[in-house]
């Protein structure tokens, strides 16, 4: 709603604001699901946010669509 009121594009919002992510853990792909489960058992909300690739830049897939940053 803040983006709508301020006329801020999703690309700008995700570039400069936290957008709800409190902390990011980087783990091996094979450890991702177990890490999410352990965090949930400890009372934390967790999910897999993405993965690393050899491709340059960052691509976010969010409700607003696919956002690409160089």
N, C-alpha and C positions, 0 to 999 in steps of 0.2 A: 504494500500500500504506500509506503514511503517513496518508493521509486515512482509510482504513479503520480503522487502529489507533487513531487519535486521535478518531474520530467526527466528522470534519470534512467538511462538504458540499462538492461540487464548486464551488458558487457562492462559498463562502468561500475555498477554495483559490485559485481564479483571481482573486479580488478582491485578495488580500493577498500571494500568492507569485508568483515569476517563472514557474513552470511550464514551464521549459525554454527560454524565449525569451532569448537573449543580447543581441540588439541589434535594433532596428527601424529600417528605412529607409522613408521615405515618398517615393514617386516617382509620376510621372504614370502613369495606367493603361497607356498605350501603350508605356511604358518598362519595365514590370514584368518581362516575360519576358526581355528582353535583360539587365536588371540581375541576375536570377537566374542566367543563363548566365555572365555575367562573373564573378560571385562564385564559382560552381562551378569555373570555369577557374583561379581564384586559390586554390583549395583550401578554400573555405568551403562549409558546408552552408547552403542558402538555399531559401526557398519563399515564395510569395505567402501572406500571413497574412490578408488581408482587403481591404476597400475602404471609402472614406468615402462617406457618404450624407447627405442632408439630415435624416434621421430623428434624433430626439433619443435619447441613450443609446448603449449599446454592446451588441451581440449577439455572443456567442461560440458557434460551432458546434464542439463537441468530442466526444470519445468518450462523455462522460457525458450528452450531449444538447445542447440549445440553452439557453444561459444568458443572461439579459437583466439589464442594469444600467441604472438610470435616470441 
